[in-house]
Amino acid sequence: MMMPENHLPTLYAAADLNLQLPDAKDLITPEDASRTRELIREGGAYTPAGQALQATKGVAQYLGTDSAGAKKFYNDLPNEDKVQNGNVRYVTHSALNKEVSRRIQEPRDVYKLERLKDAEACLNAFRDHPELEKRRLLAESKIRRELPKLKQKMLKAENITNCQVSGEPLQPDAEVHHIERQADQPHKSLEPANLLLINKPPHREIHDAAAHSPDALASLALEKKWPYKPRT
């Protein structure tokens, strides 16, 4: 996603880590082995919460494809799997690993398969670096500390007086609802755009209907004739 200069994400460089990548198997040419490892070290980045990213300049190498294939992969990704910092575009490791895994399971010649497996092993070594794992644990600890405070913070920040789904007067026992479930998207646990303050009855109805996405919630609201407006 393009972001204004004063809202650029904070990223840390993989090059600043003591990144130990696995040795390539003998089948992989020295050129391919060196190129993959160089790109991960130079193009890798991670967020304060420990999310691993890779610059798009390495995508073709990791996926064993050409520039057209790399461009198609990037263009087909949802915005949440893309990060742009200045002139550098990144993709999330989760999206990259998913595509690498898909390609490994296709009928390809032995060398292409081994190249994909080598890229997968190197990408996972970066993802599992102790510094990134530590940051993910710290992020989880912060979420646990902040969750009990969310209701009061929302009331204070937004001066909410009505249920943000049904539009009825907000009850004292109103609850914080995560539009995308915390269990599925823990990194969105504290994001204002993913939070609603709602009364208990509609909260139960949402969960009973398994309306656990923005589109599903919007459809349920339409069915129930709730004056709900999706958050942006």
Protein Blocks (a to p, Z undefined) as FASTA:
>chain_A
ZZdfklcccdddfklpccddddddfklcfklmmmmmmmmmmmgccdfkopacddfklmmm
mnopafklmmmmmmmpcfklpccehjbccddfklmmmmmmmmmmpccdfklmmmmmmmmm
mmmmmmmpmklmmmmmmmmmmmmmmmmmmmmmmmmmnopabdfklopacdfkbccddfba
fklmmmlmmgmklpccddfklmmmmmmnopabfklmmmmmmmnopabdcdZZ
